[in-house]
Amino acid sequence: FNRNSLAPPAALGLLAASALLWVVLAHRPKRWIAIGLTLIAVALFDSYLLVRSGSSTSIGAVIVFGLVWLFWTVIRWWQRRKNISPRQMLRVVYTSFLFGTVLLTWLGFQFQSALLNRLGRKIDFNGREVLWSFSWSGFKDKPIIGWGWMSAWRTQQFFHDREFWWALTNNYWSHSAIMDVLLGGGIIGATLLVVAIIWSGARQLGSVCSEISGQWAFAATWFVIAASTQESFIIGNHFMLVLLVSSMIGYQADQNDDSLNKTISPA
């Protein structure tokens, strides 16, 4: 049960099954009971795999997903009763969402050690703190444009005059996608990523309250972001990068398609 290999797919399977179960229970199609029971079985199996993996990072990311989903579910309920204007959605709701999500994510990872201790579990980063310290030191050397995408760990100069360099020469990433972005792209790269995330959310505000399970795009995006604080999930060929990009792209209805102009009752 490898944490990095098993936990993210298990967590995503759990979340996808739960989201589909939400839709099935809300709309109750034909044979909805059989479909619902199948989805419950899948969710339980993925939950078992997630727990067996022992990944605290993925569990924390699942909690972030749930909180984001809950927030937009409340907004969908409010929208049906108060008819929030697009300007209010952008200026008030979306701004509050961004601030709240960042704050809760930070608080969650700040106090996760205390929480896990209460649950009888110990958090073990296996030396990741050294990697993060090493990466942060490298970022401060080239804070504006960085070292180039994944170039620092393959550059001898990066290892010079840094503590514990002899123990890290066989590493090729920071064990934190956030650190990898800062190290590779500097402030410019990090700013572009933040702008892309904020812009992708703003362009999906119209569909979050009108599409079936419109909460998914936001929840999946922040699931990947939360997990990426402690794992290199958005570099290389990892499927989490594909999930992040697809969630940020989201769904935009084709205005020329008459079949999409029908009103959909939000779940």
C-alpha positions as CSV (number, residue, x, y, z in Angstrom):
1,F,0.0,0.0,0.0
2,N,2.2,2.8,-1.3
3,R,1.0,6.2,-0.2
4,N,1.8,8.2,-3.3
5,S,0.7,5.6,-5.7
6,L,-2.5,4.3,-4.1
7,A,-3.9,7.1,-1.9
8,P,-4.7,9.7,-4.7
9,P,-6.6,7.3,-7.0
10,A,-8.4,5.8,-4.0
11,A,-9.4,9.3,-2.8
12,L,-10.5,10.3,-6.3
13,G,-12.6,7.1,-6.6
14,L,-14.2,7.8,-3.3
15,L,-15.0,11.4,-4.3
16,A,-16.3,10.5,-7.8
17,A,-18.5,7.8,-6.4
18,S,-19.9,10.1,-3.8
19,A,-20.6,12.9,-6.3
20,L,-22.4,10.4,-8.6
21,L,-24.4,9.1,-5.7
22,W,-25.4,12.7,-4.9
23,V,-26.8,13.0,-8.5
24,V,-28.5,9.7,-8.4
25,L,-30.3,10.4,-5.1
26,A,-31.3,13.9,-6.2
27,H,-32.7,12.9,-9.6
28,R,-33.6,9.2,-9.1
29,P,-33.3,7.8,-12.6
30,K,-34.5,4.3,-13.6
31,R,-33.0,1.6,-11.4
32,W,-31.6,4.3,-9.1
33,I,-31.6,1.9,-6.1
34,A,-29.2,-0.6,-7.8
35,I,-27.0,2.2,-9.1
36,G,-26.9,3.8,-5.7
37,L,-26.0,0.6,-4.0
38,T,-23.2,0.0,-6.5
39,L,-21.8,3.5,-5.9
40,I,-22.0,3.0,-2.2
41,A,-20.0,-0.2,-2.5
42,V,-17.4,1.6,-4.7
43,A,-17.1,4.4,-2.1
44,L,-16.7,2.0,0.7
45,F,-14.0,0.0,-1.1
46,D,-12.1,3.2,-2.0
47,S,-12.4,4.4,1.6
48,Y,-10.8,1.1,2.8
49,L,-7.9,1.5,0.3
50,L,-7.5,5.2,1.4
51,V,-7.3,4.2,5.1
52,R,-5.0,1.3,4.4
53,S,-2.6,3.6,2.5
54,G,-2.0,5.7,5.6
55,S,-1.8,8.9,3.6
56,S,-2.6,11.9,5.8
57,T,-2.2,14.2,2.9
58,S,-4.9,12.6,0.8
59,I,-7.3,12.4,3.7
60,G,-6.7,16.1,4.3
61,A,-7.4,16.9,0.7
62,V,-10.6,14.9,0.8
63,I,-11.7,17.0,3.8
64,V,-11.0,20.2,1.7
65,F,-13.0,18.7,-1.2
66,G,-15.9,18.1,1.2
67,L,-15.8,21.6,2.6
68,V,-15.7,23.2,-0.9
69,W,-18.5,21.0,-2.1
70,L,-20.6,22.0,1.0
71,F,-19.9,25.7,0.4
72,W,-21.2,25.6,-3.2
73,T,-24.1,23.4,-2.2
74,V,-25.2,26.2,0.2
75,I,-24.7,28.8,-2.5
76,R,-26.8,26.7,-4.9
77,W,-29.6,26.5,-2.3
78,W,-29.3,30.3,-1.7
79,Q,-29.4,31.0,-5.4
80,R,-32.7,29.2,-5.9
81,R,-34.3,31.3,-3.2
82,K,-32.6,34.7,-3.4
83,N,-31.5,34.9,-7.1
84,I,-28.0,36.1,-6.5
85,S,-26.8,38.5,-9.3
86,P,-23.7,37.7,-11.4
87,R,-22.0,40.7,-9.8
88,Q,-22.7,39.5,-6.3
89,M,-21.5,36.0,-7.2
90,L,-18.2,37.5,-8.4
91,R,-17.5,40.2,-5.9
92,V,-19.0,38.8,-2.7
93,V,-19.5,35.0,-3.0
94,Y,-16.3,34.1,-5.0
95,T,-14.1,36.5,-3.0
96,S,-15.4,35.0,0.2
97,F,-14.8,31.5,-1.1
98,L,-11.2,32.2,-2.1
99,F,-10.4,33.7,1.2
100,G,-12.1,31.0,3.2
101,T,-10.6,28.1,1.2
102,V,-7.1,29.4,1.5
103,L,-7.5,30.1,5.3
104,L,-9.1,26.7,6.0
105,T,-6.5,24.8,4.0
106,W,-3.7,26.6,5.8
107,L,-5.3,26.0,9.2
108,G,-5.9,22.3,8.4
109,F,-2.3,21.6,7.5
110,Q,-1.0,23.8,10.4
111,F,-2.9,21.7,13.0
112,Q,-3.0,18.3,11.3
113,S,-0.3,17.0,13.7
114,A,-2.4,17.8,16.7
115,L,-5.5,16.3,15.1
116,L,-3.7,13.1,14.1
117,N,-2.2,12.7,17.6
118,R,-5.7,12.9,19.0
119,L,-6.7,10.1,16.6
120,G,-3.8,8.0,17.7
121,R,-1.8,8.5,14.5
122,K,1.6,10.1,13.9
123,I,2.5,12.2,11.0
124,D,5.7,11.2,9.2
125,F,7.0,13.3,6.3
126,N,10.1,11.0,5.9
127,G,12.5,13.9,5.7
128,R,10.3,16.1,3.5
129,E,11.0,19.1,5.8
130,V,14.7,18.9,4.6
131,L,13.5,18.9,1.0
132,W,11.2,21.8,1.5
133,S,14.0,23.8,3.3
134,F,16.4,23.0,0.5
135,S,13.8,24.1,-2.1
136,W,13.0,27.3,-0.3
137,S,16.7,28.1,-0.1
138,G,17.0,27.6,-3.8
139,F,14.0,29.7,-4.5
140,K,15.5,32.6,-2.5
141,D,18.6,32.4,-4.8
142,K,16.5,33.0,-7.9
143,P,13.2,34.4,-6.6
144,I,12.0,36.2,-9.8
145,I,12.2,33.7,-12.7
146,G,13.3,30.6,-10.8
147,W,15.7,27.9,-12.1
148,G,13.6,26.6,-15.0
149,W,11.0,23.9,-14.9
150,M,12.5,20.9,-12.9
151,S,16.0,22.2,-13.7
152,A,17.2,23.0,-10.2
153,W,17.4,19.4,-9.1
154,R,19.5,18.6,-12.2
155,T,21.9,21.6,-11.8
156,Q,25.1,21.1,-9.8
157,Q,25.1,24.8,-8.7
158,F,21.8,24.2,-6.9
159,F,23.5,21.8,-4.5
160,H,26.5,24.0,-3.7
161,D,26.8,25.6,-0.2
162,R,23.5,24.0,1.0
163,E,23.2,21.9,4.1
164,F,22.5,18.2,3.7
165,W,23.2,18.4,0.0
166,W,24.9,15.0,0.0
167,A,21.7,13.3,1.1
168,L,19.6,14.9,-1.6
169,T,21.6,14.5,-4.8
170,N,19.4,11.6,-6.0
171,N,16.1,13.6,-5.6
172,Y,14.4,15.2,-8.5
173,W,11.5,17.0,-6.9
174,S,10.6,18.9,-3.7
175,H,7.8,16.6,-2.5
176,S,5.6,19.7,-2.7
177,A,4.2,20.9,-6.0
178,I,3.9,24.4,-4.5
179,M,7.7,24.4,-3.8
180,D,8.4,23.0,-7.3
181,V,6.5,25.8,-8.9
182,L,8.3,28.4,-6.8
183,L,11.7,26.8,-7.4
184,G,11.1,26.3,-11.2
185,G,9.2,29.4,-12.1
186,G,9.9,31.8,-9.3
187,I,7.4,34.6,-8.4
188,I,6.4,34.9,-12.1
189,G,5.5,31.2,-12.4
190,A,3.7,31.1,-9.1
191,T,1.8,34.3,-10.0
192,L,0.7,32.8,-13.4
193,L,-0.5,29.7,-11.6
194,V,-2.5,31.7,-9.1
195,V,-4.1,33.9,-11.8
196,A,-5.0,30.8,-13.8
197,I,-6.7,29.2,-10.8
198,I,-8.6,32.3,-9.9
199,W,-9.6,33.0,-13.5
200,S,-10.8,29.4,-14.1
201,G,-13.1,29.7,-11.0
202,A,-14.5,33.1,-12.0
203,R,-15.4,31.8,-15.5
204,Q,-17.3,28.9,-14.0
205,L,-19.5,30.9,-11.6
206,G,-22.4,30.8,-14.1
207,S,-22.4,27.0,-14.3
208,V,-21.8,26.1,-10.6
209,C,-25.5,26.8,-9.8
210,S,-27.1,25.6,-13.0
211,E,-25.3,22.4,-13.9
212,I,-25.9,19.0,-12.3
213,S,-23.1,18.7,-9.6
214,G,-21.7,22.0,-10.6
215,Q,-19.7,21.9,-7.4
216,W,-17.4,19.3,-8.8
217,A,-15.1,21.6,-10.8
218,F,-14.3,23.8,-7.7
219,A,-14.1,20.9,-5.3
220,A,-11.8,18.8,-7.5
221,T,-9.5,21.8,-8.2
222,W,-9.0,22.5,-4.6
223,F,-8.6,18.8,-3.8
224,V,-5.5,18.8,-6.1
225,I,-4.2,22.1,-4.7
226,A,-4.6,20.9,-1.1
227,A,-2.8,17.6,-1.8
228,S,-0.1,19.4,-3.7
229,T,1.0,21.3,-0.7
230,Q,2.8,18.2,0.5
231,E,3.2,16.1,-2.6
232,S,4.6,16.8,-6.1
233,F,1.2,16.1,-7.7
234,I,1.2,18.7,-10.5
235,I,4.6,17.9,-12.1
236,G,5.7,15.2,-14.4
237,N,3.2,12.6,-15.7
238,H,1.0,12.2,-12.6
239,F,-2.7,11.9,-13.3
240,M,-3.4,14.6,-10.7
241,L,-2.1,17.2,-13.2
242,V,-4.7,16.0,-15.7
243,L,-7.4,16.3,-13.0
244,L,-6.4,19.8,-12.1
245,V,-6.4,21.0,-15.8
246,S,-9.7,19.3,-16.6
247,S,-11.3,20.8,-13.4
248,M,-10.0,24.3,-14.2
249,I,-11.3,24.1,-17.8
250,G,-14.7,23.0,-16.4
251,Y,-17.8,23.0,-18.5
252,Q,-19.1,25.8,-20.7
253,A,-22.3,25.2,-22.6
254,D,-22.4,25.8,-26.3
255,Q,-24.8,28.6,-26.9
256,N,-25.6,27.3,-30.4
257,D,-26.8,24.0,-29.1
258,D,-30.5,24.2,-28.4
259,S,-30.4,21.0,-26.3
260,L,-28.4,22.8,-23.7
261,N,-30.7,25.7,-23.3
262,K,-33.1,23.8,-21.2
263,T,-33.3,24.7,-17.5
264,I,-31.6,22.2,-15.3
265,S,-32.7,22.0,-11.6
266,P,-29.6,22.1,-9.4
267,A,-29.1,19.2,-7.2
